[in-house]
Amino acid sequence: MAIGILRRWAASAPVPVFIARGGGAGWRPVELAADPRVRLVPSPRHASVLLAAGRFPGPMGEALDRVHDQLPAPRAAVWWTADADAGRPAALQGASVVPGPDPVDRIVAAHRATVLGDAPSSPDVGADVPPNEFVGLGDNGHGGEGMMGGVPYGRPMAMTADDRDGLALDRLSVTLGPFLPGFTNGLQATVALQGGIVQELSLDVLDLGEGRSLDDLAGEAPTPWRTRLRWLSEALRVGGLDALAVRTARAARQGDEATSTVALVRRSGLLRSWSGIGALDGLDAASRLAGALDPSGPAPGGQADVPLDRLAASLVGSDWADVVVAICSFGFVAGENAHPRAVHR
Amino acid sequence: MIIVEIGGGVGGESPGRAQVLSLLASLLAVFGTTLVATFTVVAWPRRGAAPTWAFRAPTLGGGCAETHAWSRFHARYYPMTLVFIAFEMEMMFMYPWAVVYVREGLTALVDMGVFLGLLSLGILYAWREGALRWQ
């Protein structure tokens, strides 16, 4: 009985949603933060519902499959798309499709159904096997050359390399994105980290396919100011100012001037914390943010070719938080559906 | 009719109060054990499935890891820790010295002065060698 009551309370609480933005989604899903029935979370581990917004062809679909499996059970998936006829990724085989402008009703219904047990939890896409083979010299995958042999839990240990202080630290190679807070659609970062400092960085854009955008579902193109506010809401979330992000999302949805919100953002200290990060062509992240806050500043999506190769080169030696801020600050000028043409570093 | 004596006699508490306390402790133990057993019996069939390999993959926003996440970070506070321990032992010697200082007078002052002087040479050496520089 007590557990039944707890389940009903859990079902009626704001739904923690992780948004994966695909092709054609742009920054539009960020406006969902304005609805009190949902709560946008930065990690799939905190989410109950996966909202897949847009198109997910090829590698984007594979990345979505990985993120889907990382949501804790019971979980549900909802696909918000203007191209329901396009290829459906494996993670969304059992997902309900939202062809309309607002997915919140469907999200809440899916959450309630899974928590109350009316619908089964979305099953894993990936197989229940270790990612790499457990192979070493011994029977349990252990052993090898020296102290670094073997592949514990199926992945090789990070080998050492020299770092900036003349020490030899382990060098982690990892691929991050495309579904990270602040990342533009399809952006993936391949990074080599030593103790939190980036030693190598390569920024790629995955194929987003061709088709309609989510704004087409609403029947009208968003105003430039509304686009600014959407991106600003995401940037505020990256900066840790969640309440201000919700307020900005509300202003974007209502289409108002939001002068008081913009004034709060200017006073919040975000500009100061972003200064000096991601400097490129005379502008740093704070300058780009200031440009976005100014109605007479650069237009959203005004720069189709973001120099990702030069940006990656400039970010080597900084820590990962600065890299995320720098990438997020370019999200405004890169526009909603721009495909930044990049040369791999 | 049960009469419980309240108030202690010479040399300790009354037997009645001790009995009440032990009875309460027993009831509490039984209640606690029953509560734990009930929750276990009710919740055990409802536990979730063991996490799969797909769930246990590191959360990278859709990316994948090529190496294991176990890695070493440089303990940049290590030289400072060694210096601290060395001079902490110096302070340990000063505590008993402070107790007898007034009684021993000038002798104690000179002895401790020599001791501190020698250790100050150690500080100067460490300073010259860069042990006090934060990495």
Interface residues (C-beta under 8 A of the other chain):
Chain A: I3 A20 S43 P44 R45 E62 A63 L64 R66 V67 D69 Q70 P72 A73 D124 V125 G126 A127 D128 V129 P130 P131 V151 P152 Y153 R155 P156 M157 A158 M159 D163 D165 L167 L169 D170 R171 L172 S173 V174 T175 L176 G177 P178 F179 L180 F183 Q188 A189 T190 G195 G196
Chain B: V42 A43 R46 G48 A49 T52 W53 A54 F55 A57 P58 T59 L60 G61 G62 G63 C64 A65 E66 T67 H68 A69 W70 S71 R72 F73 H74 Q135
